[in-house]
């Protein structure tokens, strides 16, 4: 999969059936974060609010994730808990709150539901989320390499629907990547595509003024547009770019600009046109012009919204 690498998503349980394997690389080849010492800060068996922690699931950069159950109903859920060393960070708490508010405001079946947000008396900050079983797009690509064109279009359409709902509710995602797309297993083998992690989500009016207070880039360089990499104002066309970069990887096996050296990733992102996917993998020739537009360096040259991009790729097979 090139240098895209990464961790399994922090609050999605790994599906070991069918040979799904654990990803062992972090971004740009770095090892993923280790599980917190003692099974995750000793939270297993503890009650946080109305939820009893039953198992440690995974650790991410911002927090650790646990399986839990409601103490009265017994309903299963996932708790995303802010790491101990992040709990005094106002920005980390704001990201947690943004994730909770964004998911709650959008209310789309293709977005992981957040049911609650709370902080215990001793300072444990956590989100209560639906517990998903299955695998991420990143894990699937690690397993199969690339997706057939029809499957790639279906995944892009599903994620695009969730993104369009987010935009309509006034939020940008800003961190589209294969590890944030999850295939949730349901009954009778049915799958539901879910867009995860709105920790970097921003209200459109705030994102249009500045990506961060300092102007520093937020997101994942392999999938972010040039203006986001430079810390400039962004709008819905930044998510168009991110979705196109994910589609590019589904079809070709790697993101448009990939390298083990982060500085080279930025240099290519800012200075090179995206390669034509039909030169790298079997796909409709009409996709080349569509991807060139979606991955344009200048936002005004891209599709104006996610919906028009989805219409274009659905029509590429018949162009």
C-alpha positions in Angstrom: 0.0 0.0 0.0 3.0 2.3 -0.4 3.8 4.6 2.5 0.2 5.2 3.5 0.5 2.9 6.5 -1.2 3.5 9.8 -3.0 2.1 12.8 -6.3 0.4 13.0 -9.0 2.8 14.1 -9.0 3.3 17.8 -12.7 2.6 18.7 -13.5 -0.1 16.1 -13.0 -3.7 17.2 -10.8 -5.8 14.8 -12.6 -8.5 13.0 -10.4 -11.6 13.1 -12.7 -13.7 10.9 -11.6 -14.0 7.3 -7.9 -13.4 8.0 -8.0 -9.7 8.9 -4.6 -8.9 10.3 -3.6 -6.2 12.7 -1.8 -3.2 11.1 1.6 -2.7 12.6 2.8 0.6 11.0 2.1 4.1 12.1 2.1 7.1 9.7 5.3 7.2 7.6 6.5 3.9 9.0 6.4 4.9 12.7 5.2 2.3 15.2 1.7 2.8 16.5 1.1 4.0 20.0 1.4 1.3 22.7 -1.5 0.4 24.8 -1.5 2.4 28.1 0.3 0.6 30.9 -1.8 -1.7 33.1 -4.5 -2.3 30.4 -5.2 1.3 29.9 -4.8 3.4 33.0 -6.5 0.8 35.1 -10.0 1.7 33.7 -11.1 -1.9 33.0 -13.7 -2.8 35.6 -14.3 0.8 36.6 -17.6 2.7 36.1 -17.4 6.0 34.3 -20.7 7.8 34.7 -23.4 5.3 33.7 -21.0 3.0 31.9 -18.9 0.0 33.2 -15.6 -0.5 31.3 -15.3 -4.2 30.2 -12.3 -4.4 28.0 -9.4 -2.4 26.5 -9.7 -2.1 22.7 -6.9 0.2 21.3 -4.8 3.3 21.8 -4.6 6.3 19.5 -2.8 9.6 19.6 -5.5 11.4 21.5 -7.0 8.7 23.6 -7.6 5.1 24.5 -10.7 3.2 23.6 -12.6 0.6 25.6 -15.6 -1.6 25.2 -18.2 -0.9 27.9 -21.8 -1.6 28.9 -24.5 0.6 30.4 -24.9 -0.3 34.1 -28.7 -0.4 34.0 -29.6 -1.6 30.5 -26.5 -3.7 29.7 -26.3 -2.1 26.3 -22.9 -2.4 24.6 -21.0 0.8 23.6 -17.5 2.1 23.1 -15.8 4.7 25.3 -13.1 6.9 23.9 -11.1 8.3 26.8 -8.7 11.2 26.6 -5.2 10.2 27.5 -4.1 11.3 31.0 -1.3 13.6 29.6 -3.9 15.3 27.3 -6.5 16.1 30.0 -4.9 19.4 30.9 -4.8 20.5 27.2 -7.6 22.9 26.3 -7.2 22.1 22.6 -7.5 18.3 23.3 -10.7 18.9 25.2 -12.0 21.1 22.5 -11.4 18.4 19.9 -13.3 15.9 22.0 -16.2 18.3 22.4 -16.2 19.1 18.6 -16.3 15.4 17.8 -19.3 14.9 20.1 -21.2 17.9 18.9 -20.4 17.3 15.2 -21.6 13.6 15.3 -24.7 14.6 17.2 -25.6 17.5 15.0 -25.2 15.6 11.7 -27.2 12.5 12.6 -26.4 10.5 9.5 -26.3 6.6 9.4 -22.9 6.8 7.7 -21.4 8.6 10.7 -20.5 6.9 13.9 -23.0 7.9 16.5 -21.8 9.7 19.7 -24.3 9.2 22.6 -22.7 11.1 25.4 -19.8 13.2 26.5 -18.7 13.6 30.1 -15.9 14.2 32.6 -15.7 12.3 35.9 -15.0 14.0 39.3 -11.4 12.8 39.1 -10.9 14.3 35.6 -11.4 11.3 33.2 -12.9 12.8 30.0 -14.7 10.4 27.7 -17.0 10.0 24.7 -19.7 7.3 24.6 -20.0 5.9 21.0 -21.7 3.1 19.2 -19.5 -0.1 19.2 -18.7 -1.2 15.7 -17.5 -4.6 14.6 -15.7 -5.0 11.3 -12.6 -3.5 9.6 -11.4 -0.2 8.3 -10.8 0.6 4.7 -7.1 0.8 5.6 -7.2 -2.8 6.9 -9.1 -4.0 3.8 -6.5 -2.4 1.5 -3.7 -3.9 3.5 -5.4 -7.3 2.9 -6.5 -7.1 -0.7 -4.3 -4.3 -2.2 -6.9 -2.5 -4.3 -10.7 -2.5 -4.8 -12.4 -3.2 -8.1 -13.7 0.0 -9.7 -17.4 -0.6 -8.9 -16.6 -1.3 -5.2 -14.4 1.8 -5.0 -17.3 3.9 -6.4 -19.7 2.4 -3.9 -17.5 3.2 -1.0 -16.8 6.7 -2.3 -20.5 7.3 -2.7 -21.3 6.1 0.8 -18.6 8.3 2.3 -19.7 11.2 0.1 -23.3 10.9 1.4 -22.0 11.2 5.0 -19.8 14.1 4.0 -22.6 15.9 2.2 -24.7 15.6 5.4 -21.9 17.0 7.5 -21.5 19.9 5.1 -25.2 20.6 5.2 -25.1 20.6 9.0 -22.2 23.1 8.8 -19.2 20.9 9.5 -16.0 20.0 7.6 -14.3 16.7 8.4 -10.7 17.7 7.4 -9.1 14.3 8.1 -10.3 11.9 5.4 -8.1 8.8 5.1 -8.6 5.0 4.8 -8.3 4.5 8.6 -11.3 6.8 9.1 -13.6 4.8 6.8 -15.1 1.7 8.5 -17.0 -1.3 7.2 -19.3 -2.2 10.1 -20.6 -5.7 10.0 -24.3 -6.1 10.6 -26.8 -9.0 10.6 -26.8 -11.5 7.8 -23.4 -10.4 6.6 -24.6 -6.9 5.7 -22.0 -4.1 5.7 -22.5 -0.4 6.5 -19.9 2.1 5.5 -19.2 4.5 8.4 -17.2 7.7 8.4 -15.2 8.0 11.7 -13.4 10.5 13.7 -14.7 14.1 13.7 -12.0 15.2 16.1 -10.7 17.6 13.5 -14.1 18.7 12.3 -14.6 22.4 12.2 -17.7 24.6 11.7 -17.6 25.9 8.1 -17.5 29.5 9.3 -14.5 28.9 11.5 -12.6 26.7 9.0 -13.1 29.4 6.3 -11.2 31.9 8.5 -8.3 29.8 9.6 -7.4 26.1 10.0 -6.0 26.6 13.5 -5.3 29.5 15.7 -1.6 29.4 14.8 -2.1 28.6 11.1 -0.4 25.2 11.5 -1.7 22.4 9.3 -4.1 19.9 10.9 -4.9 16.6 9.3 -3.0 13.8 7.5 -0.5 15.0 4.8 -1.1 12.1 2.4 -4.7 13.1 2.0 -4.9 16.8 2.7 -5.1 19.5 0.0 -2.3 22.1 -0.5 -4.2 24.9 1.2 -4.7 22.8 4.4 -1.1 21.8 4.4 -0.1 25.5 4.3 -2.5 26.3 7.2 -4.7 28.4 5.0 -8.5 28.8 5.2 -10.4 25.8 3.9 -14.0 25.0 2.8 -15.9 22.0 1.4 -13.5 21.7 -1.5 -10.9 20.5 1.0 -13.0 17.5 1.8 -13.6 16.9 -1.9 -9.8 16.7 -2.3 -9.5 14.3 0.7 -12.3 12.0 -0.7 -10.6 12.0 -4.1 -7.3 11.0 -2.5 -8.9 8.1 -0.7 -10.6 7.0 -4.0 -7.2 7.2 -5.7 -5.7 4.9 -3.1 -8.6 2.4 -3.4 -8.0 2.2 -7.2 -4.2 2.3 -7.4 -3.0 1.0 -4.1 -1.4 4.2 -2.8 -2.3 7.9 -2.2 -1.5 10.4 -5.0 1.6 11.7 -3.3 3.4 9.2 -1.1 6.9 8.8 0.2 8.5 7.5 3.4 10.0 11.0 3.8 7.4 13.5 5.1 9.3 16.5 3.6 9.1 14.9 0.2 5.3 14.3 0.7 4.8 18.0 1.3 7.1 18.9 -1.7 5.1 16.7 -4.1 1.8 17.8 -2.7 2.6 21.5 -3.1 4.6 21.2 -6.4 3.5 18.2 -8.5 0.3 17.5 -10.4 -1.5 14.3 -9.3 -0.6 11.3 -11.5 -3.2 9.9 -13.8 -4.8 6.8 -12.2 -5.3 4.9 -15.5 -1.5 4.8 -15.9 -1.2 3.0 -12.5 -4.2 0.7 -12.4 -7.1 -0.6 -14.5 -9.8 2.0 -14.3 -12.0 4.0 -16.7 -9.8 6.5 -18.8 -12.4 9.2 -18.0 -11.4 9.0 -14.4 -8.1 10.8 -15.2 -9.7 14.1 -15.9 -12.1 13.7 -13.0 -9.3 13.1 -10.5 -7.2 15.9 -12.0 -10.0 18.3 -11.3 -10.8 16.9 -7.8 -7.1 16.9 -6.8 -6.3 20.4 -8.3 -3.9 22.5 -6.3 -6.3 25.5 -6.4 -9.7 25.1 -4.7 -11.5 27.1 -7.4 -10.4 24.5 -10.0 -12.0 21.5 -8.1 -15.6 20.3 -8.0 -17.6 22.8 -6.0 -19.0 20.1 -3.7 -18.9 16.4 -2.9 -22.2 15.7 -4.7 -20.9 16.9 -8.0 -17.8 14.8 -7.6 -19.8 11.7 -6.9 -22.0 12.3 -10.0 -18.8 12.5 -12.1 -17.2 9.3 -10.9 -20.5 7.4 -11.2 -20.7 8.5 -14.8 -17.0 7.8 -15.6 -17.7 4.2 -16.5 -20.0 5.3 -19.4 -18.0 8.3 -20.6 
